[in-house]
Amino acid sequence: MTTGGTPTGDGFPNDPNSSGQPGWGQGYGDQGQGYGYEPYPGQSYGDQGFGQTGYGQQGYGQQSYGQQPFGDPAYGGQYAHGGPGGGPLMRKVSPTQAVSAGWQMFKNNPLPWVLITLASMVVSGIAGQFANSDSATVVLFAQILSFLVGMLFQAFVVRGALLEVDGHKPAISDFFKLHNFGWFVVAAILVGIATVIGVFALIIGAVVVAFFLYWTQYFVIDRNMTATDAVVSSFNAIKSDAGSLFGLAVLNVLIILVGALALLVGLFVAIPVTTLASVYAYRMITGPSDFSRAATAVV
């Protein structure tokens, strides 16, 4: 894959391993195959390309499960296919479009998002109370517990956001399932270490690291990646449209600040909307995956 900018030929710009050679461009419109290259680290050569139909399911972006498909105009525009294995043609993200899509998704399914945000705040608050102890052992335990609780709810939220963006309105029970959680925690630790190292290159270094690795956990959940593969994939994907995504990050921060100023009640809207906006942008940049199909399959 090219690691930024517009690739030559029909290559999908944000695929970590794509060479950008014409072989990638054959996917959806021809044979629907993307063999010869691995679409992402960890996907075997025998796997279906992203966006291909299989297991009796409709293609990505088509009506299914009685829900609106991702790419419905209400979510900010049509999701175009045409890259490798049916990947999207859209290579740029509009920050305002992403936020608009996040708001529409929240508005259409608010209750689960308010409940998961409330649950995260309550559980984190309880875990944080142990940090007020005079015992160093209790404080250490509280810090570890707080970290794990934070990671747990972050994984739940990413899972729910992926389902929502893919057109499967999650119920509150759909959030509370673990997926590749071990690598999720390892990825969070690696990103944290990289961010701390960035601090030594002045604060701006930490901001840059955190920005380019922001989608690491998304890749772990969505593509079932290892932590190191997810770090590389996040960097490559965000670099491909860094200007627009930085604009989205700034807009999300402003929304969170406004939510906090609204007596903190606004956070119950601001946090879900910004989360959904970020995952929407992630999906538009990286293309479809099998995550939602597998997560909603009847066992």
N, C-alpha and C positions, 0 to 999 in steps of 0.2 A: 504493500500500500504506500501511496505517497503519504508523507507525514505532514502535509499542510498545503493549502492552496488548491488550485484546480489541477487534477491529474491529466495526463495525456490519455488519449483514447477514451474508452467508456468506463474506465475504472471508477469504483465507488470511493470517494475521497477519504472516508473516515474509517475504512477497514484497516486494522493494524498491520495485516500481512499482505494486502493486495499490492501487486507490482504496478497496477494501472495499465496492464497490457490488455489488448483487445479481447482475450479469452474471457475476461471477467464480464464483458458487456453482453455476453450471449444469454445469460440467465433466463429471465421471465418470458420474454417475447418469443424465444426460439424453443429450445428444448427444456427450459426451466432448470437447467443444471448449472452448477458452479464448480464442478470438479476440476481438479488440477491445482487448486490453491485452497488453503483453509480460510474460510471467511473470517474467523476470529481464532485466537489461541485456544486450543482445547477442543475445537470441533473437528471430528474425524473426517477423512475423505469420503466416507460412506454416508455422512449425514446429508440431509436435504439442505439446499441453499435457503437462505432467509426469504420468506415470502412465498415459498412454494407450497402447493397444497399437498396434503397427505393425511393419512389416517381417517379418511372420509370427511375431513374438515374443508370448509370453504377457504379460499385464499385470504391472506391478510388484507384487511381493509374492506372486506365484504360483510354484509349483514350476517350476524350469527348470534346465537344464544338470546335472541329477542332484544338485543341491545343495539344502540346506534354504533356503527363502525367508527373506528378511529379515522379521522379525515373527513367526518361529516362537517358540512359548512358551519354548524353551530359550534364546532370546536376550533374554528379558526381557518378552515380551508381544506381543500381536497388533498389527500395524501397520495402523491403520484408515485407510480411504480416505473421502473425502467433501468435501475442499476443492476448489479450482480444479484442473481437469485431473486429479482423482484424488488430490490432496494429502491429507496426514493430518489427521484430526480432532484428534489429540493436540497440545495446545499447551503443555504443561508437561513438563518433564523431571525425573525423580527421579534425584538424584545416585547413590544406592545402586543403583538399577536399571541405570543406565548402566555403573557399574563392574562389576556382576554380569554384564551382557551382554559387556563387554570381557573378563572372565575366562573366560566360557564359550567365546567365539570363540577366544581364545588356547589354551585347553585342548584344543579340537577340532582345532587346526591349529598346534601349537607350533613345529615345526622351522623353517619359513621365517622366523618372527618372531625366533627366537633367532639365526639366521644373519644376517639383515639388521641386527640390533642389533650383533652381533659385527663385521660388516663395517664398519659406520659407525664404531664405536669404533676399530678398527684403522687405517682410512684417515685418520680425523681425527687420531689420534695420530701417524702418520707425517708428515702435513702440518704438525702443530704442532712437530715437531722442528726444522724450519728456523727457527723463531722464536728459537732460542737462539744464532743466529749473531751475530758482532760487526759484521757488515756491515748498514748501514741498508737497503741495496737488497735484500738477502736477506730481511731481516725484513719489509719491505713486501711482497715477493713472497709470503712465507709467510702473511701476513695475508690477502692477496687469495685465495691458493690455499685457505686454510682456510675462508674465507667461501663460496667456490664449491663446495667439497666438502660443506660443511654444507648448503647449499641443494640440492645434487644429491641427497643422501641423504634430506633432508626431503621432497623431491618424490617420491622412490621410496616412502617410507613412507606418505605421504598416498595415493598411488595404490593401494598394497596394502591399506590400511585401508578405502578406499572399496569395493574389490572384496570384501573380507571381510565388511563390514557388509551389503553388498547380496546376500550369500549365495553368492558365487563364491569358494571357498577358493583363495587364490592360492598357486602354487608359487613358489619363490625366483626363478625366471626372470621371473615376472610383475611383480616389483617394478622390474626394471631397464629401464624404458622411459620415455622422456621425453614429456611432454605439456604443451604451452603453457609450456615452461620459461622462455622469455624474459620473459613477463609474471610468472611465478612469482618470478624474481629481482627484477624491478622492484617487485613488490608487497612483497617482503621489505625492500627498501631504503626504500620509503615508510613501512612500519610501523616500521622502525628509526629513521628520522628523526623520526616522530611521537612515538615513545617517548622519544627524547633530549630533544625539546622539552618533553615531559611532566615530565622531571626538573627543569626550571626552575620548575615549579609544585609543587615539593617531590616527594619520592619517590612519594608516593601518586598524583601525576599520571601518572607513568610506568606505574604498576601499572594504573591505570584505562584508559589508552590501550592497553596491551598486552592487557588483558582484552577490551575491546570489538573489537579488531582481530584477535583470535586466529584467527578462521576465514577470514581474508583469503585465505590460500593454498589453503584448501579450495575456496573458490569459484572460484579460478583454474583448478584442476585439474578439479573436478567440473562446473562450468558453462561452462568455456572462456572465462572473462571476462578483460577487461583489468584491470590493477592497480587503477585508480581505481574501476571498477564493483565490484570485489571488496571494496575497502575499505568502500564505502557499504553493500554487502550484508551484510558481516560485522557492521557496527555495528547495522544494523536487526534482523538475525536474533537477535543476542545480547541486544539491548535488550528484545526481546519476552518473554524469560524470564530476565532478568538475575539474579534472586535464586537460582533453582535452578542456573543455570550457574556462578554464583560458588561455590555450595556444591560443585559438581562440581570446580571448579578447586582449591579448598582440599583436597578429598579426594584429588585426583590428586597434589598436592604432598606430602601426607603419605605416600602410597604410594611415591613416588619416594624420599623420605627413608628410609623403612623399607628399601627395596631397596638403597640406598647403605650403610646400616648393616650389612646382611647381607653383609659382606665384598665388596661391589660385585657379587657374583654375583646378588643379588636384582634387580639392574637389568635382567637379561635377561628377567625376568618383568614387573617394574614398568613399564618403558618401553613394551613392547607393550600391556599391559593398559590403561594410562592413555591411550595413543594411540587404541586401539580404543574406549574409553569416550567419548572426546571426539568421534570421528567418528560413533559411534552417536548421541550427543546432537545432533550437527549434522544427521544424516539425519532424526531424529525431528522436529526443528524446521523444517527447510527443505523436506522432502518429497523424493520420488524424482526422478531425472534419467536421462538417456540414457547416462551415462558408462559404467557397467558393461556395458550391452548392446553399446555400440560397442567397448569395450575387449576383450570376449570374443568378438566376432563373428569367424567364420572368413572370412578374406580369400581 
